[in-house]
């Protein structure tokens, strides 16, 4: 969220007004799919754009997305070298801010991860390895560990960047160590529940996807050169699939649809569709599409069609989920991030364009 301000508009801004819901917030929405359940949204924007309700100008530096819970907005930012959580009311007033650890001052300085709120607690991973649990009510520190010092984690090019995953009493994160590759902690006290060596590769900026298949809860993530499938109950590595690019950077959370996984990354690598067996313990490759090489923008699936943008190709693409065939593409909007609600697509390009788009049968229609 560089250069440090938050603009609130009439888009996907519904707030959960329940008091300290135990359902944790999740990266890319309630099912981690990039598809949101909000209704009664604008189906067309005024020519001047959606109405700005308010703006807040003192967030420091960062790239975090805001999280919405308990009738509040939580977002991270960096002041000096310290990361802070800013808690903001629905009308744009700061309730409190609280430090959580040292953030990145390398290229692209600022906060990285989106906070996760579960009940009365908030969790966030700082770029330099501090994993913090604080009160979501007051910001008071509850517990803290360091991924490098405590769990043999290894720094990667742009430092740690992972939005942690909460599953019941467990908190999942990826130190990327040779011994502690992915870990599950007791989210109430920070104590280790399980650890997996995985393949011993470094982390790769990926927030894991949680999939329920049969009776199993499966975690799917990217490390340096592989896609991993890990049993969320005990950390057992069930399967892996090789997936490389020249920089070992794989920030996109995989996409799950019809018991299949689409796993993709940029720099010309592209994406692969993997078929899960009935209990998630094995995968087989179904197809590969090199043009769908989104670097960081994610993808969504609507009615059997995959929507996302390329990195080298720099175009928006509609791909048939079953076959991998590209149905159509467009360069009308710059490549970037996509989410969806009420059957429409929201594009946010690297050029700063925000667009409401209808996915028609043979082309994208830019509505606003």
ABEGO torsion letter per residue (X at the ends): XOAGBBBBBBBBABBBABBGBABBBBBGEAAGAGBBABBGBBABBBAAEBBBABBBABAEBEABBBBBBGGBBBBBBBBEABBBBBBBBAAGBBABBBBAEBBBABBGBEBABBBBBBEABBBBBBAAGBBBBBBAAAGBBABBBBAAAAAGBBBBAAEBBBBBBBBEABBBBBAGBAABABBBBBAAAGBBABBBAEAGBBBAGBBBBBBBBEABBBBBBBBAABBBBBBAAAGBBABBBBBBBAAGBBABBBBBBGGBBBBBBBGGAEBBBBBBBAAGABBBBABBBAABABAAAEBBBBGGBBBBBBAAAGBBBBBBAAAGBBABBBAABBBEBBBBBGGBBBBBBAAGBBBBBBBBAABBBBAX
